[in-house]
Amino acid sequence: MVTYLGTDIIAQKAYFQTIQQADGELTTFLFEAGEGTDVLVEASRSADFSYPALILFMPFIGLDDNLRGLIEAEQDNSFAVLYLPQQQTADGRDQAISLAQLAAFRVIRHLRKDARKGRFQIEEPRKWKIRPMTHVGPDNAVGVMVDFKIITNANALVGSDDDD
């Protein structure tokens, strides 16, 4: 049976939180609805916040309507993995970025597995853009940002032409 990841952001937040919880190292999950790190800044002030963190950013969604009943949401997504360097030195930052990159590869592996199971589609050819992040938030965290595209079924949200 094929299960589709919901196109709505609540379903995606829940999905990425399960990835974070299943990972042995990522201790925090955050969702940023904008392009900045406002949620990270606020959360980092909380006593129960800790690094490393997985952050999902609100996707840009383009709806592809084939006019034959299928509406697909092509989503330009991104997530970040942030670590707090043990020392705020070049070597400390490099080590933390390396750990973040390894964690990002684990998240990518999870996404690829779920795409093979039919939970969503990944554009062909698959493209993963991984870029470094430094001096992020008030703690000067470092890590990587991963840009990717998934395709989900948006029929349940948009409805059909036959709906009143």
C-alpha positions, 0 to 999 in steps of 0.5 A: 500500500502506498502512503503519501506524505501530506502536502500540508506543513503540519504533515511535513513537520511531523515527518521531519520530527520523526526523522529527528527522533529516530536519529541517534544524535539530533536532539532538537527539532525546529520549524522555521516558517520564514527564511530567517532563524527567528525560531532558532534564536527564541528556542536557543534561549530556552533551558530545554534546547540543545544542539545538534538541531534539525531545522525544517524550513517552510517549502516553496510550493508550485502546484502542477495540475495535469487537468486529469485529476492529479494535482502534484505539489512540487516543493522546494524544501530545505533543512539545516543541521546545526552543531555547537562547536566545542571551541569557537576556533577554525578547527572547532567549527570545521569539526562541527560542520563535519558532524553536521554534514554526516547528520545531513547524509543520514537525513538524506538516506532516510528521505531516499528510503521513504521515496523508494517506499512511495511516501513521496517522489523525489525529482529525477535526477535527484539533486541535493545541494549541501552548503555550509552555515557558520555563525548561526544564531546567538550561539554561533552554531555551525552546520549545513543547509540542504536544498532538495525537491520533493513531490507530493499529492495535493488532491486532498487539499485542493479538492476536485473540480467536481466539489461544490 
